[in-house]
C-alpha cells in the first residue's frame, strides 16, 4: 500500500503519531542533540488526552530554539499549523503536510549544497503514491520509515499492543533522527 493510501485509511491515533514521528525525525536542524520538544505530544497520540495542552507546550519549546531558514523553518511552520482538535479530518491534513515536510527536509540533505531539486514536487508525489521515483537515499529511507510506522500503527489499532505500536513508532523515529544527525555532522566536517 502506498504512503498516501495509508494516510487516507489511518485513524486519529495513527495520524497524530505518524505526524509527530515525521517531525521528530526532522529535529536535528532545529534542536540540539538532547532536545526533546515533541516528547510530550507522544503521550497524547494514543487517545488524544491533553492533546491541545501538550501541543502548545511543544510549540513553545520549538519557538524557543533559534531557527535558521531552510529545513528548520519548514518544521517550525508545520508544527505551528498542527490542529488543536484531535479529530480525523484535521489530523489527516496535518499528517499529510508533516509527511511532505519530512521528505523535503531529507531531500535537502540528499542534495549537494542543500538546494531544492527542480522536480521535487513531482518526485515526492510519485514516491508517496507508490510509483517508482528517482529520489535520493535519505528520502527513500524516510519514505520507508513513514510507511512502516503507519503499518505498525494500523496493525496495533484497538489491540492490547497499541501502546507497543506507539513505542515502536517512537523507536523508528529516534533511529531516523540519528541518521539525519549523522548526515549533518558529516556535512559540517566536510565544510570545516
C-alpha positions as CSV (number, residue, x, y, z in Angstrom):
1,X,0.0,0.0,0.0
2,X,1.3,3.5,-0.8
3,X,2.0,6.1,1.8
4,X,-0.9,8.2,0.6
5,X,-3.3,5.2,0.9
6,X,-2.0,4.6,4.5
7,X,-2.6,8.2,5.4
8,X,-6.1,8.1,4.0
9,X,-7.0,4.9,5.9
10,X,-5.4,5.9,9.2
11,X,-7.3,6.6,12.4
12,X,-6.7,9.6,14.7
13,X,-4.1,7.7,16.7
14,X,-2.1,6.7,13.7
15,X,-2.4,10.2,12.1
16,X,-1.2,12.0,15.2
17,X,1.6,9.6,15.8
18,X,2.7,9.5,12.2
19,X,2.8,13.3,12.0
20,X,4.7,13.7,15.3
21,X,7.1,10.9,14.1
22,X,7.8,12.8,10.9
23,X,8.6,16.0,12.8
24,X,10.6,14.0,15.4
25,X,13.0,12.8,12.6
26,X,13.4,16.4,11.4
27,X,14.6,17.8,14.7
28,X,18.3,17.8,14.1
29,X,18.3,21.0,12.1
30,X,16.0,22.6,14.7
31,X,17.1,21.4,18.1
32,X,20.2,20.3,19.9
33,X,21.1,16.6,20.2
34,X,19.5,16.3,23.7
35,X,16.4,18.4,23.0
36,X,13.1,16.6,23.1
37,X,10.5,19.3,22.4
38,X,8.0,16.8,20.9
39,X,8.2,14.2,23.6
40,X,5.0,15.4,25.4
41,X,3.0,15.0,22.2
42,X,3.7,11.3,22.0
43,X,1.9,10.8,25.3
44,X,-1.3,12.2,23.7
45,X,-1.2,10.2,20.5
46,X,-2.8,7.2,22.0
47,X,-6.2,8.7,22.8
48,X,-5.9,12.5,22.3
49,X,-6.0,13.2,26.0
50,X,-4.4,16.7,26.7
51,X,-3.5,17.0,23.0
52,X,-4.1,20.7,22.8
53,X,-2.2,21.4,26.0
54,X,0.8,19.3,25.0
55,X,0.8,20.7,21.5
56,X,1.0,24.2,23.0
57,X,4.0,23.1,25.1
58,X,5.7,21.6,22.1
59,X,5.2,24.8,20.1
60,X,6.6,26.9,22.9
61,X,9.7,24.6,23.2
62,X,10.3,24.8,19.4
63,X,9.7,28.6,19.3
64,X,12.5,29.0,21.9
65,X,15.0,27.3,19.5
66,X,16.9,29.7,17.3
67,X,15.7,28.7,13.8
68,X,17.6,29.5,10.7
69,X,16.0,29.5,7.3
70,X,15.6,26.3,5.4
71,X,14.7,22.9,6.8
72,X,14.3,24.1,10.4
73,X,11.8,26.8,9.3
74,X,9.7,24.2,7.5
75,X,9.5,22.1,10.6
76,X,8.5,25.0,12.8
77,X,5.9,26.2,10.3
78,X,4.2,22.7,10.1
79,X,4.2,22.4,13.9
80,X,2.6,25.8,14.1
81,X,-0.2,24.6,11.7
82,X,-1.0,21.5,13.8
83,X,-4.6,21.2,14.7
84,X,-5.7,21.6,18.3
85,X,-8.6,19.2,17.7
86,X,-7.8,15.5,18.0
87,X,-10.1,14.6,15.1
88,X,-9.5,12.6,11.9
89,X,-10.1,15.3,9.3
90,X,-7.7,18.0,10.6
91,X,-5.2,15.4,11.7
92,X,-5.2,13.8,8.2
93,X,-4.4,17.1,6.6
94,X,-1.7,17.8,9.1
95,X,-0.2,14.3,8.8
96,X,0.0,14.7,5.0
97,X,1.7,18.1,5.5
98,X,4.2,16.6,8.0
99,X,5.0,13.7,5.6
100,X,5.8,16.2,2.8
101,X,7.9,18.4,5.1
102,X,9.9,15.4,6.4
103,X,10.6,14.2,2.8
104,X,11.6,17.8,1.8
105,X,13.9,18.1,4.8
106,X,15.6,14.8,4.0
107,X,15.8,15.8,0.3
108,X,17.8,19.0,1.3
109,X,20.4,16.7,2.8
110,X,20.4,14.4,-0.2
111,X,21.2,17.3,-2.5
112,X,24.6,18.8,-2.7
113,X,24.6,22.2,-1.1
114,X,21.1,21.6,0.2
115,X,19.4,23.1,-2.8
116,X,15.8,22.1,-3.8
117,X,15.7,19.8,-6.8
118,X,13.8,21.4,-9.7
119,X,11.4,18.5,-10.0
120,X,10.9,17.9,-6.2
121,X,7.2,18.2,-6.2
122,X,6.7,15.6,-8.9
123,X,9.2,13.2,-7.4
124,X,7.7,13.3,-4.0
125,X,4.2,12.9,-5.3
126,X,5.2,9.8,-7.3
127,X,7.1,8.4,-4.4
128,X,4.3,8.9,-1.9
129,X,1.8,7.4,-4.4
130,X,3.9,4.2,-4.6
131,X,5.3,4.9,-8.1
132,X,9.0,4.5,-8.8
133,X,10.7,7.8,-8.3
134,X,14.4,8.8,-8.6
135,X,14.7,10.0,-5.0
136,X,18.0,10.1,-3.0
137,X,18.8,7.6,-0.3
138,X,17.7,9.9,2.6
139,X,14.3,10.5,1.0
140,X,13.9,6.8,0.2
141,X,14.8,5.9,3.8
142,X,12.4,8.5,5.2
143,X,9.6,7.2,2.9
144,X,10.2,3.7,4.1
145,X,10.1,4.8,7.8
146,X,6.8,6.7,7.2
147,X,5.2,3.7,5.6
148,X,6.5,1.3,8.3
149,X,5.2,3.5,11.1
150,X,1.7,3.8,9.6
151,X,1.7,0.0,9.0
152,X,2.7,-0.7,12.6
153,X,0.1,1.6,14.0
154,X,-2.6,0.1,11.8
155,X,-1.7,-3.4,12.9
156,X,-1.9,-2.4,16.6
157,X,-5.0,-0.2,16.5
158,X,-7.6,-1.4,19.0
159,X,-5.4,-4.1,20.4
160,X,-3.7,-4.6,23.8
161,X,-0.5,-3.8,22.0
162,X,-1.5,-0.4,20.8
163,X,1.0,1.2,23.3
164,X,3.7,-1.0,22.0
165,X,2.9,0.2,18.5
166,X,3.4,3.8,19.6
167,X,6.7,2.8,21.3
168,X,7.9,1.1,18.1
169,X,7.0,4.3,16.1
170,X,9.0,6.4,18.5
171,X,11.9,4.0,18.2
172,X,11.9,4.1,14.4
173,X,11.7,7.9,14.6
174,X,14.7,8.1,17.0
175,X,16.7,5.9,14.6
176,X,15.8,8.2,11.7
177,X,16.7,11.2,13.8
178,X,20.2,9.7,14.4
179,X,20.6,9.1,10.7
180,X,19.9,12.8,9.8
181,X,22.1,14.0,12.7
182,X,25.0,11.8,11.3
183,X,24.5,13.2,7.8
184,X,24.5,16.8,9.2
185,X,27.7,16.1,11.2
186,X,29.4,14.6,8.2
187,X,28.4,17.6,6.0
188,X,29.7,20.0,8.7
189,X,33.0,18.2,8.9
190,X,33.4,18.3,5.2
191,X,32.9,22.1,5.2
192,X,35.3,22.6,8.1
